[in-house]
């Protein structure tokens, strides 16, 4: 009930990772699951910390990252540090001088990108995305890499001879919040390098 999975291959994965002698290993829980392994630090990414067993998850974490002011307030009320963050789109390749069509699943900030000629926020809606693709005119399609209809964008780009550049969502601390790289170094000072 507290997040321990009924069946898990995490221990076998940890043994394999340890055999490679890495500087650091990151274990990722999913939803309510907490990896069944002893770790040096726990970082919780949370959208709700008051319902169900979420207060327990906060209490066993070293720090909580959230996009919501009210969640940060609730975490601090439980006596744990909270850092508010935002997301911004980060293309994995240079886009210098190219007119781009941007395809995302939502309202991800992209003001830092130059020459955005077209934006579709319908990557998770195949019907609406098909209409958007008919109207997209650009040198490069920048596609947010998520479990969505990136196949449709890639196929349309291939048909038109348009370059495809994937983009991930970069986590950035909000103004006044601590630097995340410094936070992570503090949690694992002997392992994390700049």
Z-matrix of the N, CA and C atoms (Angstrom, degrees):
N
C 1 1.459
C 2 1.521 1 112.35
N 3 1.321 2 117.63 1 -25.42
C 4 1.457 3 120.47 2 -175.89
C 5 1.523 4 112.53 3 -92.61
N 6 1.315 5 118.54 4 10.90
C 7 1.450 6 120.85 5 175.49
C 8 1.505 7 115.34 6 113.52
N 9 1.349 8 117.95 7 -2.42
C 10 1.466 9 120.04 8 178.66
C 11 1.519 10 108.80 9 -74.91
N 12 1.335 11 118.31 10 126.36
C 13 1.467 12 120.05 11 179.86
C 14 1.525 13 111.27 12 -71.61
N 15 1.333 14 116.03 13 149.71
C 16 1.464 15 121.12 14 178.61
C 17 1.526 16 110.48 15 -69.72
N 18 1.324 17 116.16 16 -42.81
C 19 1.468 18 122.50 17 178.31
C 20 1.523 19 107.19 18 -130.52
N 21 1.328 20 117.13 19 136.87
C 22 1.459 21 119.40 20 -178.65
C 23 1.520 22 110.80 21 -151.52
N 24 1.323 23 116.03 22 145.90
C 25 1.457 24 121.45 23 173.20
C 26 1.534 25 111.09 24 -107.91
N 27 1.337 26 117.18 25 14.66
C 28 1.455 27 121.91 26 -176.71
C 29 1.523 28 111.91 27 -64.50
N 30 1.316 29 118.19 28 -40.22
C 31 1.468 30 120.22 29 -179.67
C 32 1.531 31 110.04 30 -62.53
N 33 1.338 32 117.43 31 -44.20
C 34 1.465 33 120.30 32 177.06
C 35 1.524 34 110.61 33 -62.87
N 36 1.330 35 117.17 34 -39.55
C 37 1.463 36 121.10 35 177.16
C 38 1.516 37 111.51 36 -64.71
N 39 1.333 38 116.87 37 -38.96
C 40 1.465 39 120.56 38 178.44
C 41 1.519 40 111.08 39 -65.22
N 42 1.328 41 116.33 40 -40.00
C 43 1.471 42 119.59 41 177.50
C 44 1.524 43 110.94 42 -63.41
N 45 1.322 44 116.82 43 -41.93
C 46 1.465 45 120.65 44 177.24
C 47 1.527 46 110.52 45 -63.44
N 48 1.334 47 116.67 46 -45.85
C 49 1.468 48 120.50 47 179.12
C 50 1.520 49 110.60 48 -60.33
N 51 1.326 50 118.19 49 -44.26
C 52 1.469 51 121.49 50 179.82
C 53 1.530 52 111.22 51 -61.96
N 54 1.329 53 117.43 52 -34.17
C 55 1.462 54 120.64 53 -179.91
C 56 1.535 55 111.62 54 -65.90
N 57 1.328 56 117.48 55 -20.69
C 58 1.461 57 122.17 56 178.69
C 59 1.531 58 112.32 57 -87.12
N 60 1.315 59 116.69 58 -4.94
C 61 1.468 60 124.96 59 178.43
C 62 1.533 61 113.14 60 53.34
N 63 1.328 62 117.96 61 53.48
C 64 1.463 63 120.41 62 179.01
C 65 1.533 64 110.96 63 -76.01
N 66 1.326 65 115.46 64 165.25
C 67 1.461 66 120.13 65 174.49
C 68 1.525 67 110.96 66 -74.40
N 69 1.317 68 115.97 67 -33.52
C 70 1.459 69 120.43 68 -177.63
C 71 1.532 70 108.87 69 -152.43
N 72 1.319 71 116.41 70 148.07
C 73 1.461 72 122.26 71 175.55
C 74 1.524 73 106.89 72 -126.36
N 75 1.320 74 116.14 73 133.38
C 76 1.458 75 121.52 74 178.99
C 77 1.523 76 108.18 75 -109.59
N 78 1.317 77 116.46 76 127.91
C 79 1.461 78 122.30 77 175.76
C 80 1.519 79 107.22 78 -107.87
N 81 1.321 80 116.57 79 136.48
C 82 1.447 81 121.73 80 -176.22
C 83 1.515 82 109.79 81 -117.08
N 84 1.323 83 116.13 82 119.18
C 85 1.458 84 120.62 83 172.26
C 86 1.514 85 107.99 84 -83.32
N 87 1.302 86 117.32 85 162.28
C 88 1.453 87 120.62 86 -178.55
C 89 1.518 88 108.57 87 -129.78
N 90 1.320 89 115.51 88 117.86
C 91 1.458 90 118.48 89 -179.42
C 92 1.517 91 110.50 90 63.86
N 93 1.317 92 116.69 91 -118.20
C 94 1.459 93 121.07 92 -176.68
C 95 1.515 94 113.41 93 -88.44
N 96 1.339 95 118.42 94 -5.90
C 97 1.463 96 120.73 95 -175.45
C 98 1.520 97 111.87 96 -80.82
N 99 1.320 98 116.07 97 133.42
C 100 1.452 99 123.24 98 175.10
C 101 1.522 100 106.83 99 -110.78
N 102 1.350 101 118.18 100 122.53
C 103 1.463 102 119.47 101 -178.25
C 104 1.534 103 110.98 102 -54.69
N 105 1.328 104 117.30 103 133.44
C 106 1.468 105 121.42 104 -175.92
C 107 1.529 106 112.28 105 -82.17
N 108 1.321 107 115.78 106 64.13
C 109 1.456 108 119.95 107 -176.54
C 110 1.523 109 108.61 108 -150.42
N 111 1.319 110 115.99 109 145.26
C 112 1.458 111 120.92 110 178.24
C 113 1.526 112 108.49 111 -76.08
N 114 1.329 113 116.71 112 128.93
C 115 1.466 114 121.36 113 -177.69
C 116 1.524 115 109.70 114 -126.93
N 117 1.329 116 115.41 115 162.72
C 118 1.465 117 120.71 116 179.37
C 119 1.521 118 112.10 117 -79.84
N 120 1.327 119 117.69 118 -29.36
C 121 1.460 120 121.26 119 -178.31
C 122 1.523 121 109.51 120 -151.33
N 123 1.339 122 115.06 121 150.08
C 124 1.463 123 121.17 122 177.27
C 125 1.519 124 109.46 123 -125.32
N 126 1.319 125 114.82 124 130.75
C 127 1.458 126 121.96 125 175.60
C 128 1.517 127 106.70 126 -118.82
N 129 1.306 128 116.23 127 123.59
C 130 1.459 129 121.85 128 179.70
C 131 1.526 130 108.83 129 -105.18
N 132 1.317 131 116.76 130 128.35
C 133 1.461 132 121.64 131 171.81
C 134 1.522 133 105.29 132 -101.18
N 135 1.336 134 116.87 133 120.72
C 136 1.466 135 119.33 134 -169.60
C 137 1.518 136 112.86 135 -133.72
N 138 1.341 137 113.91 136 144.40
C 139 1.459 138 121.71 137 172.67
C 140 1.522 139 110.54 138 -113.17
N 141 1.333 140 116.04 139 -11.58
C 142 1.468 141 122.63 140 179.64
C 143 1.522 142 106.94 141 -154.55
N 144 1.319 143 117.07 142 129.36
C 145 1.469 144 118.84 143 179.44
C 146 1.519 145 113.06 144 -126.74
N 147 1.316 146 117.86 145 10.81
C 148 1.460 147 119.36 146 -178.17
C 149 1.521 148 113.65 147 -110.26
N 150 1.315 149 118.94 148 -21.56
C 151 1.458 150 120.15 149 -176.42
C 152 1.522 151 111.46 150 -89.94
N 153 1.317 152 115.19 151 154.65
C 154 1.466 153 121.54 152 175.37
C 155 1.517 154 112.82 153 53.78
N 156 1.319 155 115.43 154 -133.60
C 157 1.461 156 120.78 155 -179.09
C 158 1.531 157 112.53 156 -94.50
N 159 1.324 158 117.03 157 14.69
C 160 1.455 159 119.76 158 -179.37
C 161 1.531 160 113.58 159 -60.78
N 162 1.350 161 120.47 160 -36.45
C 163 1.467 162 117.92 161 175.62
C 164 1.539 163 112.15 162 -59.35
N 165 1.318 164 117.51 163 -35.97
C 166 1.475 165 120.82 164 175.91
C 167 1.524 166 110.33 165 -61.34
N 168 1.333 167 116.88 166 -44.61
C 169 1.466 168 120.82 167 179.91
C 170 1.527 169 111.11 168 -61.33
N 171 1.334 170 116.13 169 -37.88
C 172 1.468 171 119.99 170 176.13
C 173 1.527 172 109.91 171 -63.63
N 174 1.318 173 116.74 172 -46.86
C 175 1.469 174 120.86 173 -174.53
C 176 1.527 175 113.56 174 -65.41
N 177 1.332 176 118.39 175 -26.29
C 178 1.471 177 119.96 176 179.06
C 179 1.535 178 111.81 177 -93.09
N 180 1.339 179 116.39 178 3.43
C 181 1.470 180 120.76 179 -178.98
C 182 1.518 181 110.56 180 -99.67
N 183 1.326 182 115.58 181 152.67
C 184 1.460 183 121.07 182 176.36
C 185 1.522 184 111.38 183 -82.22
N 186 1.310 185 116.23 184 -33.00
C 187 1.461 186 121.46 185 178.91
C 188 1.533 187 107.92 186 -155.48
N 189 1.328 188 115.71 187 151.67
C 190 1.453 189 121.19 188 178.66
C 191 1.530 190 108.18 189 -118.97
N 192 1.316 191 115.94 190 129.84
C 193 1.459 192 122.44 191 174.51
C 194 1.518 193 108.25 192 -102.47
N 195 1.332 194 116.82 193 135.79
C 196 1.452 195 120.32 194 -178.51
C 197 1.521 196 110.42 195 -149.92
N 198 1.313 197 115.65 196 156.50
C 199 1.462 198 121.67 197 175.99
C 200 1.525 199 111.02 198 -98.75
N 201 1.337 200 117.44 199 1.45
C 202 1.454 201 121.04 200 -170.61
C 203 1.530 202 111.60 201 -121.55
N 204 1.327 203 116.48 202 129.95
C 205 1.467 204 121.57 203 179.85
C 206 1.524 205 112.09 204 -59.60
N 207 1.353 206 116.58 205 -41.85
C 208 1.466 207 119.24 206 -177.12
C 209 1.525 208 111.73 207 -67.45
N 210 1.330 209 117.51 208 -33.27
C 211 1.462 210 120.35 209 176.61
C 212 1.521 211 109.66 210 -67.99
N 213 1.336 212 117.50 211 -42.25
C 214 1.471 213 120.72 212 177.58
C 215 1.522 214 109.95 213 -59.32
N 216 1.327 215 116.87 214 -41.82
C 217 1.471 216 120.77 215 178.52
C 218 1.533 217 110.76 216 -62.34
N 219 1.325 218 117.40 217 -44.22
C 220 1.466 219 121.25 218 -179.52
C 221 1.531 220 111.40 219 -65.63
N 222 1.335 221 117.07 220 -37.69
C 223 1.470 222 121.08 221 178.29
C 224 1.522 223 109.69 222 -64.20
N 225 1.319 224 116.60 223 -46.20
C 226 1.470 225 120.70 224 -179.39
C 227 1.522 226 110.82 225 -64.14
N 228 1.345 227 117.57 226 -32.85
C 229 1.465 228 121.32 227 176.53
C 230 1.525 229 111.17 228 -64.56
N 231 1.335 230 116.69 229 -25.88
C 232 1.468 231 121.46 230 176.55
C 233 1.535 232 111.67 231 -86.60
N 234 1.339 233 116.91 232 2.05
C 235 1.453 234 121.17 233 176.13
C 236 1.512 235 115.14 234 84.47
N 237 1.312 236 117.54 235 19.25
C 238 1.465 237 121.35 236 -179.41
C 239 1.527 238 109.85 237 -117.52
N 240 1.340 239 117.13 238 151.57
C 241 1.463 240 119.54 239 177.91
C 242 1.531 241 111.65 240 -74.45
N 243 1.319 242 114.58 241 143.29
C 244 1.463 243 121.47 242 177.90
C 245 1.519 244 108.74 243 -130.12
N 246 1.306 245 116.06 244 139.35
C 247 1.457 246 121.93 245 176.08
C 248 1.520 247 108.10 246 -123.82
N 249 1.331 248 115.01 247 125.23
C 250 1.465 249 120.45 248 177.29
C 251 1.525 250 108.53 249 -84.94
N 252 1.323 251 115.16 250 140.78
C 253 1.459 252 119.32 251 -179.80
C 254 1.517 253 109.98 252 -139.09
N 255 1.310 254 114.01 253 164.84
C 256 1.457 255 121.86 254 173.86
C 257 1.518 256 108.62 255 -126.09
N 258 1.307 257 115.61 256 178.80
C 259 1.459 258 121.02 257 179.18
C 260 1.518 259 107.98 258 -124.53
N 261 1.323 260 114.94 259 148.33
C 262 1.457 261 118.92 260 169.65
C 263 1.513 262 108.38 261 -143.82
N 264 1.309 263 114.81 262 148.84
C 265 1.451 264 121.56 263 -177.21
C 266 1.528 265 110.28 264 -71.54
N 267 1.334 266 116.34 265 133.35
C 268 1.463 267 121.29 266 179.40
C 269 1.530 268 109.29 267 -129.11
N 270 1.339 269 117.20 268 102.71
C 271 1.467 270 119.61 269 176.22
C 272 1.533 271 110.00 270 -62.43
N 273 1.318 272 116.51 271 145.55
C 274 1.465 273 120.32 272 -177.35
C 275 1.526 274 112.41 273 -87.04
N 276 1.343 275 117.11 274 -4.37
C 277 1.463 276 121.74 275 176.77
C 278 1.523 277 108.80 276 -134.57
N 279 1.320 278 116.53 277 160.29
C 280 1.460 279 122.43 278 178.55
C 281 1.529 280 110.69 279 -65.35
N 282 1.334 281 115.59 280 143.77
C 283 1.464 282 121.75 281 179.35
C 284 1.522 283 111.51 282 -120.68
N 285 1.310 284 117.92 283 20.89
C 286 1.462 285 122.74 284 -174.23
C 287 1.525 286 112.69 285 -52.68
N 288 1.341 287 115.37 286 119.67
C 289 1.451 288 121.13 287 173.44
C 290 1.514 289 116.54 288 74.52
N 291 1.304 290 118.93 289 8.91
C 292 1.458 291 121.20 290 -177.49
C 293 1.530 292 110.74 291 -103.63
N 294 1.323 293 116.56 292 137.23
C 295 1.461 294 120.63 293 171.21
C 296 1.522 295 107.17 294 -76.65
N 297 1.314 296 115.57 295 127.62
C 298 1.464 297 117.54 296 -174.62
C 299 1.526 298 111.98 297 -117.94
N 300 1.328 299 113.43 298 148.51
C 301 1.459 300 122.69 299 167.26
C 302 1.519 301 105.11 300 -107.64
N 303 1.296 302 115.61 301 128.42
C 304 1.460 303 122.12 302 -174.22
C 305 1.523 304 109.79 303 -107.68
N 306 1.339 305 115.55 304 130.70
C 307 1.466 306 121.49 305 -179.87
C 308 1.519 307 109.26 306 -122.68
N 309 1.339 308 116.49 307 117.27
C 310 1.462 309 121.75 308 -179.00
C 311 1.525 310 109.82 309 -132.43
N 312 1.333 311 114.75 310 172.78
C 313 1.463 312 120.09 311 176.31
C 314 1.522 313 111.97 312 -95.85
N 315 1.319 314 117.69 313 -5.75
C 316 1.459 315 118.30 314 -176.75
C 317 1.511 316 112.39 315 -168.19
N 318 1.296 317 115.27 316 -155.00
C 319 1.453 318 122.32 317 -172.88
C 320 1.525 319 111.37 318 -92.07
N 321 1.320 320 116.99 319 61.63
C 322 1.460 321 122.12 320 179.86
C 323 1.527 322 108.23 321 -84.25
N 324 1.348 323 118.60 322 129.09
C 325 1.467 324 119.97 323 179.32
C 326 1.529 325 112.19 324 -59.37
N 327 1.330 326 115.61 325 137.13
C 328 1.459 327 120.06 326 179.28
C 329 1.526 328 111.51 327 -138.73
N 330 1.320 329 117.70 328 14.99
C 331 1.462 330 121.95 329 -178.39
C 332 1.519 331 113.76 330 -60.50
N 333 1.313 332 117.49 331 -19.71
C 334 1.462 333 121.31 332 179.40
C 335 1.527 334 112.35 333 -80.21
N 336 1.325 335 117.95 334 -7.79
C 337 1.467 336 121.68 335 179.06
C 338 1.528 337 109.72 336 -90.94
N 339 1.323 338 116.19 337 140.05
C 340 1.462 339 121.37 338 179.87
C 341 1.521 340 111.18 339 -89.64
N 342 1.318 341 115.49 340 150.22
C 343 1.470 342 124.89 341 170.33
C 344 1.532 343 113.97 342 53.94
N 345 1.325 344 115.82 343 51.27
C 346 1.464 345 120.85 344 175.11
C 347 1.526 346 107.15 345 -83.59
N 348 1.332 347 116.40 346 110.55
C 349 1.461 348 122.27 347 -175.99
C 350 1.528 349 112.86 348 -91.02
N 351 1.329 350 116.47 349 -22.59
C 352 1.471 351 120.20 350 -175.29
C 353 1.527 352 108.43 351 -154.39
N 354 1.327 353 117.17 352 140.69
C 355 1.462 354 121.79 353 178.19
C 356 1.521 355 109.33 354 -131.82
N 357 1.321 356 114.75 355 129.97
C 358 1.464 357 121.51 356 171.72
C 359 1.521 358 107.50 357 -121.93
N 360 1.317 359 116.12 358 128.45
C 361 1.469 360 121.28 359 175.45
C 362 1.531 361 109.48 360 -105.33
N 363 1.326 362 116.24 361 25.71
C 364 1.461 363 122.04 362 -173.72
C 365 1.521 364 113.95 363 -109.94
N 366 1.313 365 117.56 364 26.56
C 367 1.458 366 120.02 365 -178.10
C 368 1.532 367 112.35 366 -61.99
N 369 1.323 368 117.68 367 -22.04
C 370 1.468 369 120.47 368 178.87
C 371 1.535 370 112.60 369 -98.62
N 372 1.323 371 116.95 370 6.42
C 373 1.467 372 122.02 371 179.95
C 374 1.529 373 107.96 372 -126.96
N 375 1.320 374 116.52 373 96.76
C 376 1.472 375 121.12 374 -171.84
C 377 1.532 376 112.88 375 -61.51
N 378 1.316 377 118.17 376 -35.58
C 379 1.466 378 120.56 377 -179.63
C 380 1.531 379 109.85 378 -67.64
N 381 1.326 380 117.05 379 -49.94
C 382 1.467 381 120.67 380 179.33
C 383 1.525 382 110.90 381 -65.97
N 384 1.326 383 116.95 382 -36.22
C 385 1.466 384 120.77 383 179.16
C 386 1.524 385 110.89 384 -63.83
N 387 1.328 386 117.74 385 -39.43
C 388 1.467 387 120.76 386 178.78
C 389 1.531 388 110.22 387 -58.70
N 390 1.327 389 117.28 388 -41.60
C 391 1.472 390 121.10 389 177.32
C 392 1.523 391 110.19 390 -65.68
N 393 1.329 392 117.31 391 -44.06
C 394 1.468 393 120.69 392 179.02
C 395 1.524 394 111.15 393 -60.03
N 396 1.307 395 117.11 394 -41.27
C 397 1.468 396 120.74 395 -178.80
C 398 1.531 397 111.65 396 -63.79
N 399 1.320 398 116.76 397 -31.32
C 400 1.469 399 119.45 398 176.68
C 401 1.530 400 111.01 399 -65.31
N 402 1.333 401 117.19 400 -27.53
C 403 1.460 402 122.02 401 -175.84
C 404 1.527 403 114.04 402 -100.25
N 405 1.299 404 118.04 403 -6.84
C 406 1.472 405 121.47 404 -176.15
C 407 1.520 406 110.18 405 -76.75
N 408 1.332 407 115.86 406 126.32
C 409 1.459 408 121.28 407 177.75
C 410 1.527 409 107.02 408 -132.82
N 411 1.338 410 116.47 409 108.62
C 412 1.460 411 120.38 410 -176.92
C 413 1.517 412 109.72 411 -161.64
N 414 1.337 413 115.31 412 166.40
C 415 1.461 414 121.52 413 176.29
C 416 1.529 415 111.29 414 -78.81
N 417 1.329 416 115.01 415 -32.21
C 418 1.457 417 120.97 416 -174.89
C 419 1.515 418 109.59 417 -138.83
N 420 1.332 419 116.06 418 137.70
C 421 1.459 420 121.42 419 172.32
C 422 1.522 421 107.47 420 -98.55
N 423 1.316 422 116.38 421 121.81
C 424 1.457 423 121.71 422 174.99
C 425 1.517 424 106.74 423 -101.09
N 426 1.339 425 116.18 424 122.24
C 427 1.460 426 121.67 425 -172.41
C 428 1.517 427 110.16 426 -120.65
N 429 1.322 428 115.72 427 122.49
C 430 1.450 429 121.24 428 174.53
C 431 1.529 430 107.89 429 -62.78
N 432 1.301 431 116.46 430 126.78
C 433 1.461 432 120.47 431 -175.34
C 434 1.523 433 109.24 432 -85.28
N 435 1.322 434 114.75 433 99.87
C 436 1.456 435 122.25 434 178.73
C 437 1.516 436 107.91 435 -143.11
N 438 1.310 437 115.09 436 170.37
C 439 1.463 438 119.98 437 177.49
C 440 1.525 439 108.13 438 -76.55
N 441 1.307 440 115.63 439 76.09
C 442 1.457 441 120.99 440 -177.35
C 443 1.527 442 108.58 441 -144.60
N 444 1.306 443 116.85 442 -157.66
C 445 1.456 444 121.66 443 -171.84
C 446 1.529 445 112.86 444 -86.00
N 447 1.316 446 117.94 445 46.06
C 448 1.469 447 119.62 446 178.02
C 449 1.519 448 111.06 447 -65.65
N 450 1.333 449 117.36 448 -23.48
C 451 1.465 450 120.09 449 177.92
C 452 1.530 451 111.14 450 -62.18
N 453 1.324 452 117.59 451 -38.43
C 454 1.458 453 120.72 452 179.47
C 455 1.531 454 110.97 453 -64.54
N 456 1.333 455 116.34 454 -41.59
C 457 1.463 456 120.50 455 179.93
C 458 1.527 457 109.55 456 -66.58
N 459 1.325 458 117.11 457 -43.66
C 460 1.472 459 120.91 458 -179.84
C 461 1.529 460 111.01 459 -63.17
N 462 1.324 461 117.58 460 -42.04
C 463 1.467 462 120.66 461 179.22
C 464 1.525 463 111.40 462 -65.23
N 465 1.340 464 117.59 463 -41.92
C 466 1.465 465 120.96 464 178.22
C 467 1.526 466 110.37 465 -64.29
N 468 1.325 467 117.03 466 -40.49
C 469 1.467 468 120.97 467 179.05
C 470 1.523 469 110.78 468 -64.37
N 471 1.319 470 116.85 469 -42.14
C 472 1.468 471 121.05 470 179.08
C 473 1.533 472 110.88 471 -61.55
N 474 1.322 473 116.38 472 -43.76
C 475 1.466 474 120.90 473 179.46
C 476 1.525 475 111.83 474 -61.47
N 477 1.356 476 116.59 475 -34.89
C 478 1.469 477 121.35 476 -175.04
C 479 1.523 478 113.20 477 -97.51
N 480 1.321 479 117.65 478 -3.51
C 481 1.460 480 120.18 479 -177.51
C 482 1.516 481 113.09 480 71.10
N 483 1.325 482 116.61 481 31.17
C 484 1.462 483 122.92 482 -178.73
C 485 1.527 484 109.00 483 -99.46
N 486 1.313 485 115.77 484 138.16
C 487 1.465 486 120.69 485 178.89
C 488 1.530 487 109.80 486 -71.89
N 489 1.341 488 116.60 487 143.81
C 490 1.459 489 122.75 488 176.13
C 491 1.522 490 108.58 489 -112.78
N 492 1.326 491 116.02 490 130.26
C 493 1.463 492 122.21 491 175.57
C 494 1.524 493 106.82 492 -124.53
N 495 1.314 494 115.69 493 124.96
C 496 1.460 495 119.24 494 176.73
C 497 1.522 496 110.23 495 -79.74
N 498 1.319 497 115.58 496 154.11
C 499 1.464 498 121.32 497 177.85
C 500 1.519 499 108.56 498 -135.89
N 501 1.319 500 115.21 499 140.54
C 502 1.456 501 118.87 500 173.95
C 503 1.526 502 108.58 501 -106.50
N 504 1.304 503 115.59 502 176.32
C 505 1.453 504 121.25 503 177.95
C 506 1.515 505 108.29 504 -101.35
N 507 1.308 506 115.45 505 113.27
C 508 1.455 507 121.70 506 179.88
C 509 1.521 508 108.96 507 -84.26
N 510 1.319 509 116.09 508 130.74
C 511 1.455 510 121.84 509 177.10
C 512 1.525 511 107.52 510 -83.35
N 513 1.334 512 116.41 511 125.26
C 514 1.458 513 121.04 512 179.53
C 515 1.530 514 108.99 513 -129.22
N 516 1.344 515 116.90 514 134.65
C 517 1.464 516 118.52 515 178.04
C 518 1.525 517 110.15 516 -68.59
N 519 1.306 518 116.50 517 147.54
C 520 1.452 519 120.79 518 177.05
C 521 1.527 520 109.59 519 -75.61
N 522 1.344 521 117.72 520 160.02
C 523 1.470 522 120.09 521 179.20
C 524 1.528 523 111.11 522 -53.55
N 525 1.330 524 115.03 523 135.02
C 526 1.465 525 120.66 524 -179.83
C 527 1.515 526 114.18 525 89.30
N 528 1.325 527 117.55 526 -8.62
C 529 1.461 528 121.42 527 179.21
C 530 1.533 529 109.83 528 -93.05
N 531 1.333 530 117.21 529 155.70
C 532 1.465 531 120.07 530 179.12
C 533 1.527 532 112.67 531 -64.87
N 534 1.320 533 115.67 532 155.41
C 535 1.458 534 122.46 533 175.42
C 536 1.524 535 108.96 534 -67.27
N 537 1.332 536 116.66 535 128.31
C 538 1.465 537 120.26 536 -176.07
C 539 1.524 538 112.16 537 -67.54
N 540 1.332 539 117.99 538 -37.34
C 541 1.467 540 119.94 539 178.82
C 542 1.525 541 110.14 540 -61.51
N 543 1.328 542 117.00 541 -41.46
C 544 1.473 543 120.38 542 177.67
C 545 1.525 544 110.77 543 -64.61
N 546 1.322 545 116.35 544 -40.33
C 547 1.465 546 120.37 545 177.48
C 548 1.517 547 110.63 546 -58.51
N 549 1.331 548 116.87 547 -48.25
C 550 1.461 549 120.68 548 -177.65
C 551 1.526 550 110.96 549 -65.36
N 552 1.343 551 117.31 550 -38.60
C 553 1.462 552 119.89 551 175.85
C 554 1.529 553 110.82 552 -61.11
N 555 1.332 554 115.80 553 -38.13
C 556 1.467 555 119.59 554 179.38
C 557 1.510 556 113.09 555 -68.19
N 558 1.328 557 117.45 556 -30.22
C 559 1.466 558 120.93 557 178.86
C 560 1.514 559 112.69 558 -76.57
N 561 1.323 560 116.92 559 -29.97
C 562 1.467 561 121.03 560 -179.93
C 563 1.536 562 108.38 561 -138.97
N 564 1.330 563 117.00 562 66.41
C 565 1.472 564 120.12 563 -170.41
C 566 1.545 565 114.53 564 -61.98
N 567 1.308 566 117.78 565 -29.83
C 568 1.469 567 118.30 566 -177.96
C 569 1.514 568 112.37 567 -85.79
N 570 1.339 569 117.27 568 -10.21
C 571 1.469 570 118.97 569 -173.63
C 572 1.530 571 113.09 570 -109.57
N 573 1.319 572 117.44 571 -37.83
C 574 1.462 573 120.05 572 -172.41
C 575 1.516 574 109.54 573 -86.45
N 576 1.325 575 115.13 574 127.86
C 577 1.467 576 120.89 575 178.91
C 578 1.512 577 109.06 576 -113.87
N 579 1.324 578 116.22 577 153.04
C 580 1.476 579 121.05 578 178.61
C 581 1.507 580 110.94 579 -68.86
